[in-house]
Amino acid sequence: DLPDSMTEIPDGMFYDCKYLQNVDFPPNLTSIGTTAFYNCELLPTPELPETLTTLGDYAFAFCPSIEEVKLPESVTTLGTGAYYGCVNIKEFTIPKEMEHMGYMPFMGCSSFTAYHVEEGNESYREEDGVLYDKDMQILYAYPAGKESESFTIPEGVTMVQEGAFFASYQLKSVEFPSTLKSIGPAAFEYCESLTQITLPMGLQSIAENAFADCINLSQVSLPDSLTKIGQYAFYACPKLLSVTLPAHMDKNTLGDYAFGYTDGTELDEQDRPIPVKIEGFKLHGGKGLSPMAIAVIVGAAAVLAVVIFLLVRVIRKNQLSR
């Protein structure tokens, strides 16, 4: 039992307590810290007090015995990856008072099929189980466990948020609205059934890792309106062998390893896969670009970006395979 006087559970307090099966939460608890119950494999759905306002990043990540999320109406903030890898959670209702939800709170929740929003919430809106902002201009999250093979993003949406469709394995096709301006980091990463995409005129930016690891993606149509493609945007897409860039794009607007590269069989000194060129890949269009140009890494900052990317990549692969 935790003392009644406790109001905050510190970061990592019960980290990796694999045999923890019961917690009596203090009646005046207001916050649960980052990774507080990370990898507590036997912990069932917790009964949280009505005083709770904040759930930290990865607070209940990899707790497979949690089968539903019961948040009191007092909760205003849900951290990034709060229930990451809780594979038995099927749906989630956003409380009336919730104002902020971090990126990918249910990433790796393969059974997750629907978001719901409590009536009166002024920040979020749900349509067919998909989560948007109140004005439906930002698509926040698509449930990875939905069985639909196709999805049409509604007109009016201008941004697909970071990780919105992460590991939505069932999706074979997505139709994009004419209003779309930006696609966030890892937005469609590990969408392994996607085969082709046509991005709309008006789209301005594709962030890093946006379509990485879409292993069956073979055709991409890029609009002339694009001004930036982030590093590793289409990394590890082995069937994507030809890409035509807008004529105005150059090395300053195209991120490192954006196209035509995947993990090699050789490892670096830290046992991370070294990127190798995809055999047969051809890059067309652009200004002063060649297939080799996208592999050029200039300066210490770019090298650091590669190291960070590879670290994140290894972590994600390990977590998705758990």
Buried (B, 14 or more C-beta within 10 A) or exposed (E): EEEEEBEBBEBBBBBEBEEBEEBEBBEEBBBBBBBBBBBBBEBBBBEBBEBBBBBBBBBBBBBBBBBEBEBBEBBBBBBBBBBBBBBBBBBBBBBBBBEEBBBBBBBBBBBBBBBEBBEEBEBBBBEEBBBBBEEBBBBBBBBBBBEBEEBEBBEEBBBBBBBBBBBBEBBBBBEBBEBBBBBBBBBBBBBBBBEBBEBBEBBBBBBBBBBBBBBBBBEBEBBEBBEBBBBBBBBBBBEBBBBEBBEEBEBEBBBBBBBBBBBEEEEEEEEBBEBBBBEEBEBEBBBEBEBEBBBEBEEEEEEEBBEEBBEBBBEBEEBBEE
